[in-house]
Each structure stands twice: as C-alpha cells, then as structure tokens.
Amino acid sequence: MFKHWTASLALVGALAITAAAAADKQYGPGVTDTEIKIGQSAPYSGPASAYGMITKTQAAYIRMVNEHGGVNGRKITLISLDDGYSPPKTLEQTRRLVEEEQVLGIFDTVGTAPNAAIQEYLNEKHVPHFAITGASRFNDPTRYPWTMGVIASYETEGSIYAKYILQSVKDAKIALLYQNDDLGRDYLKGLQEGLGAQAQSAIVKAVSYETTDPTIDSQIIALKASGANVLVVASSPKFSAQVIRKIFELDWRPIFFLSITGNSVPSALVPAGLDKAVGRRSDLGQRQRHAGLYRVHEDELPGARSE
C-alpha cells in the first residue's frame, strides 16, 4: 500500500519545506545552513502497526537523498516517533517534536484520528503539517492554513465506488463496514453522495467498528444477514484481513470493495490468506486501472490459488 508514492512524497515535502525556510536568511526552528530537521509520529505498534512500513520507507528514502548530497546542500534529519495509532499519544509526541526537538515541520504523520488530534495545535503554533490521510477535514485552508492532506479524498473514493456499483451491479444491495472516525465517515458520505437518490434504498446495512475492537466477526455476520450482494469495507489492514477471512469462512460471496486505506497486499491480503483474496475488488489508483478499480486475479498474487 502507498508504495508508489510514499518515497517520492518524502522528497517533495522536504523540498517544499526547504523552499519556505530558505526564503529568508533568518531561518526558523529546525533549519540551519547544513540541516533540515523534520518530525513525524507513526504507528510502529498498536492496531494499525502495518502503516509503520510507510514511514520506514520514507526514512530509507531520506537516507538515500542525504547520501546524494541532501537538498540544496542541507541534510534532512527525520525524527520518527511511535504513537501506537493513539491520538493522545500522537499529541504528546508532536509536542515533544515541536517544543523540545524544535523541528521545522511535521512531515507525514500517519492516520486520520492521530492527525485530527494535532491539527489545532500545529495551526496555533504555525507549524507546517503534512498529514497522511485523505479525510476531508484536512483540506480546509481557510481554517487550517498550515495543514495539508497528502492522499486523495476518501469521499471521492467512496463516490467512485458508488458510481461503479450503479453502472455495473443490477439490483445492488450494499453493506458497508467502516472505521468509526473521520476516515470511515468520509467513505460513508462519499458512497451516499455517489448513489444520490438511490442511497437510502441501496445501502441495506452500515455498521462501524472501533480500532480497539479485537475482531469484527459480529459486524460481518450482521452484514451478511442483511442480504447484501455488495460489500464495501473502509478499514485499516488489520481489519481488512479479518474481513477477508470471515467472509471466506461464512462462504459469503458479495462483490467486495476494499478502500485504499486497507488494501495492502503484504499487510492485509497475505495475513488473510492469498487464496481467500482471489476475486476481491479494490481501489488502487497507482495501478491506473479502468475506473480506478481492479479485480484480484490469481496471477497477480504469487502463491494464490482457488479452492
């Protein structure tokens, strides 16, 4: 997940911050003639630890940039701290980065809820804030001019699913599982907007889960009982894997869509069992497939096979 854009974003973000800092010789916090210091927090532990791979990849890319001379002669120092995907911990770590480490900006902190916890604080402090999330609240330059989301809108993605379903599925009955935060609610809103007047009748069941839930088995059982023939899941990889395993166990075969936030092959499909993922649809913009959608085939999943 995100593998095609995370490394390049590291350089793009660093260049943007550097340009702003270098406009005046009176550098702000985190910038000298030889160094740019930026910070982030990420879930290296906790229920969304699969996302930690994003920031590990960024750190590796930044090392490569530094080995090639850095940015305009400056080396990038990235301080990356574990927040366990816990919003209070994210705020604690971000305060440390800003007030103690004196970073120039917060670069690609991971997750909707964690970034929501620090958005107000960083804007009050006038600290550049790049957030790995597509939630709509991070695209509000009037209220939060120091914040920018760095991935595509979750609402737009939900709307794309809806339009595809209307065009491709006869008598669609849609079940939705979504994370109970701004991430999940944006997918729900986008799905409803894309369905338009048909939203009320087409969505036969929508249930949420908390990131602290041990399993989502009861939600999947309830969604299957609704009689839905389409399943849309807006989740993180841990829960995507649980969904894939559970619907396979229940022998439920809806047309199945996984959001970009939870469709990682190594972090979701592999833990679920690649054979159980054959035939699933997902949104992977980086593949640039027709309508932004694709169906997982056996030849795309090494080692996968149909039972």
N, C-alpha and C positions, 0 to 999 in steps of 0.2 A: 504494500500500500504506500502511495505517495512516492515511490522510489524514483520516478522520473522527474520529480520537481523539487524534492527537498534539498538535494545538494546544490542545485543552481540557485535556489532561494537564499541559501546561506551567503553566497557571494553577492547577489543582487541587494539583499538587505544591508549587508556590510557596506557596499558601495554607496547606497543611499544615505546611510548614517554618516559616513565619512564626508560626503559632499557637503552635508549640512554643517558638520563640525568645522570643516576646513574653510568655510566662507569667511570666517573672522579669525585672526591670529590669536585672539583671546579665547582659547579653547575651553569648552565646558568640561564637566566631570567625565572621566574615562578616556580622555584623548590627550596625547602628547605628540611630539614630533615623530615618535617612533612606535606608538602603540594606540590601538583602539580597543577598549575594554567593554564588552557587552555581556549581558547575563540572560539567563532563562531558568525556568523550572520545568521539570518533566516527570512523568510517572514511571520512574525506574522500579517502583514497587507498587503494590496495590492492584485493584481490579482492572485497571487499564494499562498494565505494565507493557503490553505489546506495543504501545505507542512510544515507548522508550527507544525503540530502534530508530525512530525518526531523528531524534536529537543525537544519537550516537553516530548516525550517518553524517549529520551536519558537522559534528566535531571532527570527523575524519576528513571531510572536505575542506574545512578551515585549515587543518594541518597541512593539507596539500597546497592551499593558497599561500600559506606562510612560507612553505619550502620554496615557492617560486617568487618570493620577494614581497609577499603581502599586498597591501593596497596603497598605491602611491608612496611606497617606502615604509609604510607602517605595518607592523604585525598585528593580527587580530588575536586578542585574548578572549576566549569564551569561558565564562564561569557557568556551569550547568549543575543545578541542584535538584535533588529528589523531592517531589511534593506528594507522591503517592496518589495523585489524582484527587487530593482532598483540598477543597477551596480554602479552608482556614490555613492549611499548611502552605498553600501557594502564596497567600498574602504574607505570611511570616517570612518565607524565603525571598519574596520580592522586596520586602522592606530591608532585608539584610543586603540584597544586591544593590539597592539604591542608596541606602543610608550608610552602610559600612564599606561595601566594596566600591562604591562610587562609580557604577557603570554608566556608560553613555546612554544606553537604551536597553529595553527588554526585548530580546530577539526570539520570536517563535516559541513562547511558552505554549504548552500543548493542552488543548481541551477547552470546551465551551464553558463549563462551570468554573474551572480554575481561572480562566481569563476574565470571566464576569466578576470574580472576587477581587481582581486587581485593577479593573478598568477605571473606576472612580479615582482610586489612589494615584495611579500613574498620570491621569489627566490633571489632577490637582497639582502634582509635582512637575508637570510639563516634561515628562519623560517619554521619549518615543516608545511606542508599544506595538509590536508586531505579534499578532495572535494566530496560532494555527487552529482555525475554526472558520466555518462558513456561516455561522449564526448571524442573523440579520442585525442584532444589536451592535455588532462590531463594524457596521457600515453606517455610521452616524457622525459625519464630520462636523456638524453644527454643534452637537452636544459634547462630542468626544474627539476633538481635532488631533489628539496625539495617538489615537488608536487606529489600527488598520488590520482587518482580517486578511489572510493570505491565501485562502482557498475559495472555490466557487460557492455560491449561495446554496444552502440546504433547501430553502424554499423553492428555488429554481429547479433543483434536482427532483424534489417531490412533485413539482408541476410537470416535469418531463415524464416521470413515471405515469402520472395520471393520463396525459395525452396519449402515450403509447398504449396504455390499457384500453382507453376508449376506442382507439383505432384498430386494436388487434385482438381484443378478447370479447367474444359475444356473451352477453348477459353476465358481465363481470360482477362478482360479489367479493368485495375486498376486505381483508382482515389486515390490521396494522398493529405491529408491536413497536413501541418507541420508548426511548430513554426519557425519563421524566425530568427534563430540564429544557433549556432553550434549544438545544440540539434537536431533541425529539419533537418538540412543539413546532419548530420551524418546518420539519418534514411533514407533519400533520397539516399545517397551514398550507404548504405548497401543494400537497395532494388534494386538499379541498378546493383550492383555487383552480387547479388544473381540471378538476372534474366539473367545476361550475355548478349548474343547476342539478346535476346528477349526483352530487356529493352525498346528500342525505340518504338516498336510496342505494347508492353503490357501495358505500362503506358500511358493512354489516356489523363490524366489531372492531373497536380500537381499544387496546389496553397498553398500559405503561409498565415499566419496571424501574427499580432504583439500582444505581451502580453498586450498592451494598448488598443487593439480593444474592443469596448463594446460587440459586437456579431460577430459570424462567419456565420450568416444566408446567406449572399450573396455568400460566398465561397461554402457552401453546395449546394445551388441552382445551381451554376455553375458546380459543380462536378456531380450532378445528371444529368444535361443536357448533359454531355459528353457521356452518355450511358454506364457508367461503371457498372460492376456487382460485383466488389470487391472494398471495401473502406478501406484504411489504414490511421489511424489517429495517428500522433506523436504530443502529446499535453500535457498540464498540466490539472489537474482535472476539473477546471472551464470550460475549453473549451470542454473537453470530454463530460461533462454534456450537454452543448449546442448542440453538435453534435448529441447525442443520442435523445434529444428532437426534434431536427429539422428533422432528417430523419424519425422519427416516424410520425411527423406532415405531412411530404411530402409523407408518405406511400411508402418510398423507402426501398427496402429490399436487399441491397447488402450483400455479405459475408463481414463481418465487423471485422477489427482488431484494437484493442486499444493498444498503446505502454505501457510499464511498467510505464512510467512517468505519465500516466493519467488514469490508470485503477482502481483506488481506489474505493472499494465498498462504504464506507461511504462518500467519498468526491466527487465522480463523479456519480456512479450509483444511489445512494439514492437521491441526489438532482435532477437527471434527471427523476426519477420515475422508480422504480424497474420493473414494468410491461413493460416499454419501453426498458429495457435492456435484456430481455429474448431472447436468441439465439445469443447474441453477442460473438465473439471470442476475446481472448486477450492473451498476453504473461504474465504468472505468473510463473517464474522459481521456486518460492518457493513451488508451488504445485507439481512440478516434474511430470507433465503430459506428455503424449506421444508427442514428438517433441516440447515440450515447449509450447504447445497450448491447449486451452480448450474452450469449448462452455458453456456459462452460461445457466444453466437449472433452471427451476422454483424451484426445491427442494434445490438449492444452494443459493437462495435469499429469505430469510424469508419474507413472505407477498407478494411476487411477484405472478402475475397471468397473463395468456394470455387473451387478449381481443378477 
